[in-house]
């Protein structure tokens, strides 16, 4: 489809589009596409996927999720001046979803990217921009903004803001708040990869880490500047919200303390030649979220991931691999463990006749790829005798006959639980931030199915880990060999 550029939009329209796109968690461009599609073909928008028959499933206990551990927490969100600032509008939404009160501070440069009006509409609070604003000095003042909160989040944290923090400057409202802060501070750096790898930024980041400042990201990926890629992209709003939640959450019970847990995540890449590979759309978000939730519940977590653009989870040992066979090797090396969760979307096939050099196009002939089946990592581990983890959990990514296929997989792969999710394109699960899952569990001779409502991948992770913990407590697991 041809792309569309609209110039000379009036400011009110721009503000409306920014606000609407932030509310829906889309880019402005996607939002415009949705609006246009709705105007032209309102009947052709795909309907929401049908919910599997309720009679087959146990009812979900909504009460489990109603009390957010961060409810009532207060965050001062400092939005720095970078193109990633538009994502901070979505971050406000994500924090508010967790019942966190958000007060925004915009740097002068940030106002070039987002308006105080948009930040204020989303946060439902007044936005602060000036160090010498008589109103804010009277009403809040930089000292109060720094102290009257439970956490300060800086997103995007530009190279300049990080340099100011490392040096202790206080020449504008944002830096004055950061210098006066007596609360934990979380940075989500975002900058060009050359700036991130520059020795000065490395020094500043190291200094800030020594000063006890937490960081989430930056991630690897494409930059706003055409053709630029590398490490420097701001972490996604959900990752930042999850990191904030981890800091804010009062130290709770650690039901998985002393348990070793293995988690696989992401896709695998199966090489065709040195430059091409077979892959799938998995983002790794669900596996990473489970690792974070398990770590928070006290487990000693080993996360083995295929190629993803996600930052390491703090406190979790992460091994990054490319192919299914490398993933299997790392999984076997990590055994024995008490609990294993296989959330990776492992490629089913690899190329047997992998080219040693880049395959060249030849006129009239297509390359013949010979495929071989990859080892089934989940089935291999679930069928072990001595080193079988006491609880083995698989995922089932299906586009049809979800529950039926999941039950068949549970049996075929000899695992204890299957988290079944519908990954047909209309659901947006693959690569998206939400998931609708059904927990299929072996219960003696029977199989039970529990259907959960649509949730963020973090919520799915929290719920899954809560059930794992319950099982571990109810039935203490035998130590693995
Ligand atoms: N899995 C695995 N190793 C593989 C294939 C799958 O460990 N080679 C695991 C996945 O991590 C997931 C479960 O098996 O936990 C089911 O994966 P899925 O892709 O849904 O099923 P497949 O076994 O690949 O079967 P199919 O593609 O026919 O649905």
Boltz pocket constraint, residues with backbone or C-beta under 6 A from the ligand:
constraints:
  - pocket:
      binder: B
      contacts: [[A, 264], [A, 324], [A, 342], [A, 343], [A, 344], [A, 345], [A, 346], [A, 347], [A, 348], [A, 374], [A, 375], [A, 376], [A, 377], [A, 378], [A, 379], [A, 393], [A, 394], [A, 395], [A, 396], [A, 397], [A, 398], [A, 409]]
      max_distance: 6.0
